[in-house]
Amino acid sequence: MAEFDTDLFVIGGGSGGVRAARIAANHGARVTIAEEYRMGGTCVIRGCVPKKLLVYASHFHQEFEDATGFGWSVPPVTFDWPTLIANKDREIARLEAAYTANVEKSGARVLKVRAVLEDAHTIRLASGETLRSKYVLIATGGAPNHGAAIPGIEHVISSNEVFHLPHLPRRILIQGGGYIALEFACIFAGFGSDVTVVYRGDNVLRGFDEDVRTHVRGEMEKRGITILTGCTVAKVDKHAKDFTSHLSNGSSIASDQVMFAVGRHPNIRGLGLDKAGVALNPENGGISVDAFSKTSAPNIYAIGDVTHRVNLTPVAIREGHAFADTVFGKREVRVDHADIPTAVFCQPEVGTVGLTEDQALAQFSHVDIFKATFRPMKATLAGRDTRMLMKLVVDGSSDRVVGCHIVGDGAAEMVQILGIAVKLKATKADFDATMALHPTAAEELVTMRTPTARHVRAAAE
Ligand SMILES: Cc1cc2nc3c(=O)[nH]c(=O)nc-3n(C[C@H](O)[C@H](O)[C@H](O)COP(=O)(O)OP(=O)(O)OC[C@H]3O[C@@H](n4cnc5c(N)ncnc54)[C@H](O)[C@@H]3O)c2cc1C
């Protein structure tokens, strides 16, 4: 009898696990992958993909309004939430089937079941069956975390439930200041809901460039979203038809739904990590891994959100691919976590890559800032009160562009391409040498000539 039933057992059929399973199978490994909910994981089932579909849907409201300035007469429009949700669910089901089919086509075996570790090589399935595997990959992702157990927490929904609401809430309170909270605030505002954001910090989007934070908040407020900072939801009361949220500042807010998006925790509960000798990272609570995603158990690896490094789909995919190449492809591959482009699909959208101004100031003695805010051309005839922000952060000593930050339509698409320039270590002179493409918003990135701020730190005596 063979010592192992399979060469690789992957726990979790999300972005990272699916990629790792497919690539390992392509390298000739016997692969088994277990998924306890739906193949595709958070991104496909209740994250990036359904969210972006809702973002697209919520944009139409503004488009209809703006069209009149361009000569269109738009008849009164109506929106039907159940139609949107049903269409979205159909697309997600299609993607889920495609994910399963692609993994199976690679030769991997898919088990729709929860799996946990008995020891470093033994996996126990919820069906009671056990399997022995030479290697194990933990790719169990993360889950919403509601924070402190305040009275009435059972009435609060997370980003998991928000995709399945039977009705569009007329009024919604969203607690959180990160990207998921702001994206859903803008989605619901786009559908005409009355939206209040409650955030304990002093401004939204902690960790982003300060100019981006201020600009986004101002633009969201212009769109009618109420943003309350420096307070939290202390209690939620449920009534027959709605809810009252009592805030730490003594005020209270009535709404039809209360959603929290205050953070996510790695999915490690009940996984049997201690039985298998897998240690956690005390700094972030995720599974501790080395540069090749190897855990403290030599045959067990972990990738994606469960390691709590950079919780983004393309990162989980890259880590899964690198793991499969390293362990089964005879080619050691490390993932470079520097300069990862990222977006917030709020309205207007944020795209950012590289260092914020504050991060650059901490690293370099000479930092030049190039910044422009302007009214996008489309807003002129539309009569819309909105401004776009473009910002370049430059290491003044080497002339390297070390950070790009954009708030405005198309920011995410622009920053994906700008990410190549930043990765190639392009200088401000390279940006200046690039011909503008007119008329675009992006041309601003190659035409900002004079620094708006110049920080020079005196050399230490
Ligand atoms: C609302 C929302 C919006 C997002 N938007 C974006 C975005 O725009 N861009 C972006 O890059 N990222 C986005 N993300 C983050 C992105 O979804 C994650 O970074 C990504 O899905 C992580 O992939 P993963 O493979 O690590 O885990 P996941 O995709 O979470 O997959 C883990 C899988 O493991 C399964 N599982 C867990 N435990 C077990 C077990 N014991 N046995 C069997 N199966 C198990 C789970 O059911 C899940 O399917 C978003 C996330 C959320 C919540």
The ligand as an SDF file (V2000), in Angstrom:
LIG
                    3D

 53 58  0  0  0  0  0  0  0  0999 V2000
  -16.3650   41.9770    0.2620 C   0  0  0  0  0  0  0  0  0  0  0  0
  -14.9670   41.6840   -0.2050 C   0  0  0  0  0  0  0  0  0  0  0  0
  -14.4680   42.3310   -1.3020 C   0  0  0  0  0  0  0  0  0  0  0  0
  -13.1840   42.0660   -1.7580 C   0  0  0  0  0  0  0  0  0  0  0  0
  -12.7230   42.7400   -2.8470 N   0  0  0  0  0  0  0  0  0  0  0  0
  -11.4790   42.4900   -3.3050 C   0  0  0  0  0  0  0  0  0  0  0  0
  -11.0080   43.1610   -4.4700 C   0  0  0  0  0  0  0  0  0  0  0  0
  -11.6950   43.9940   -5.0610 O   0  0  0  0  0  0  0  0  0  0  0  0
   -9.7720   42.8430   -4.9070 N   0  0  0  0  0  0  0  0  0  0  0  0
   -8.9760   41.9100   -4.2800 C   0  0  0  0  0  0  0  0  0  0  0  0
   -7.8520   41.6540   -4.7360 O   0  0  0  0  0  0  0  0  0  0  0  0
   -9.4030   41.2810   -3.1590 N   0  0  0  0  0  0  0  0  0  0  0  0
  -10.6280   41.5480   -2.6680 C   0  0  0  0  0  0  0  0  0  0  0  0
  -11.0810   40.8800   -1.5570 N   0  0  0  0  0  0  0  0  0  0  0  0
  -10.1600   39.9450   -0.8590 C   0  0  0  0  0  0  0  0  0  0  0  0
  -10.1160   38.5800   -1.5460 C   0  0  0  0  0  0  0  0  0  0  0  0
  -11.4230   38.0600   -1.6700 O   0  0  0  0  0  0  0  0  0  0  0  0
   -9.2330   37.6310   -0.7660 C   0  0  0  0  0  0  0  0  0  0  0  0
   -7.9680   38.2240   -0.5700 O   0  0  0  0  0  0  0  0  0  0  0  0
   -9.0420   36.2960   -1.4890 C   0  0  0  0  0  0  0  0  0  0  0  0
  -10.2750   35.6750   -1.7280 O   0  0  0  0  0  0  0  0  0  0  0  0
   -8.1430   35.3900   -0.6600 C   0  0  0  0  0  0  0  0  0  0  0  0
   -8.0340   34.1370   -1.2760 O   0  0  0  0  0  0  0  0  0  0  0  0
   -7.6990   32.8390   -0.4030 P   0  0  0  0  0  0  0  0  0  0  0  0
   -7.4830   31.7290   -1.3870 O   0  0  0  0  0  0  0  0  0  0  0  0
   -6.6340   33.1270    0.5610 O   0  0  0  0  0  0  0  0  0  0  0  0
   -9.0060   32.5600    0.4710 O   0  0  0  0  0  0  0  0  0  0  0  0
  -10.5410   32.4790    0.1170 P   0  0  0  0  0  0  0  0  0  0  0  0
  -10.8310   32.9930   -1.2370 O   0  0  0  0  0  0  0  0  0  0  0  0
  -11.2560   33.0780    1.2660 O   0  0  0  0  0  0  0  0  0  0  0  0
  -10.8160   30.9170    0.0640 O   0  0  0  0  0  0  0  0  0  0  0  0
  -10.7510   30.1160    1.2100 C   0  0  0  0  0  0  0  0  0  0  0  0
  -11.7210   28.9550    1.0250 C   0  0  0  0  0  0  0  0  0  0  0  0
  -11.4520   27.9720    2.0100 O   0  0  0  0  0  0  0  0  0  0  0  0
  -12.6830   27.3940    2.4110 C   0  0  0  0  0  0  0  0  0  0  0  0
  -12.4410   26.7590    3.7120 N   0  0  0  0  0  0  0  0  0  0  0  0
  -12.1440   27.3610    4.8930 C   0  0  0  0  0  0  0  0  0  0  0  0
  -11.9050   26.4410    5.8370 N   0  0  0  0  0  0  0  0  0  0  0  0
  -12.0620   25.2220    5.2390 C   0  0  0  0  0  0  0  0  0  0  0  0
  -11.9360   23.8640    5.7020 C   0  0  0  0  0  0  0  0  0  0  0  0
  -11.5680   23.5980    6.9530 N   0  0  0  0  0  0  0  0  0  0  0  0
  -12.1820   22.8650    4.8230 N   0  0  0  0  0  0  0  0  0  0  0  0
  -12.5400   23.1280    3.5390 C   0  0  0  0  0  0  0  0  0  0  0  0
  -12.6600   24.3830    3.0560 N   0  0  0  0  0  0  0  0  0  0  0  0
  -12.4130   25.4140    3.8980 C   0  0  0  0  0  0  0  0  0  0  0  0
  -13.6340   28.5780    2.4440 C   0  0  0  0  0  0  0  0  0  0  0  0
  -14.9770   28.1530    2.3450 O   0  0  0  0  0  0  0  0  0  0  0  0
  -13.1780   29.3560    1.2120 C   0  0  0  0  0  0  0  0  0  0  0  0
  -13.9060   28.9970    0.0730 O   0  0  0  0  0  0  0  0  0  0  0  0
  -12.3800   41.1100   -1.0790 C   0  0  0  0  0  0  0  0  0  0  0  0
  -12.8750   40.4410    0.0390 C   0  0  0  0  0  0  0  0  0  0  0  0
  -14.1450   40.7290    0.4810 C   0  0  0  0  0  0  0  0  0  0  0  0
  -14.6750   40.0040    1.6900 C   0  0  0  0  0  0  0  0  0  0  0  0
  1  2  1  0
  2  3  1  0
  2 52  2  0
  3  4  2  0
  4  5  1  0
  4 50  1  0
  5  6  2  0
  6  7  1  0
  6 13  1  0
  7  8  2  0
  7  9  1  0
  9 10  1  0
 10 11  2  0
 10 12  1  0
 12 13  2  0
 13 14  1  0
 14 15  1  0
 14 50  1  0
 15 16  1  0
 16 17  1  0
 16 18  1  0
 18 19  1  0
 18 20  1  0
 20 21  1  0
 20 22  1  0
 22 23  1  0
 23 24  1  0
 24 25  2  0
 24 26  1  0
 24 27  1  0
 27 28  1  0
 28 29  2  0
 28 30  1  0
 28 31  1  0
 31 32  1  0
 32 33  1  0
 33 34  1  0
 33 48  1  0
 34 35  1  0
 35 36  1  0
 35 46  1  0
 36 37  1  0
 36 45  1  0
 37 38  2  0
 38 39  1  0
 39 40  1  0
 39 45  2  0
 40 41  1  0
 40 42  2  0
 42 43  1  0
 43 44  2  0
 44 45  1  0
 46 47  1  0
 46 48  1  0
 48 49  1  0
 50 51  2  0
 51 52  1  0
 52 53  1  0
M  END
$$$$
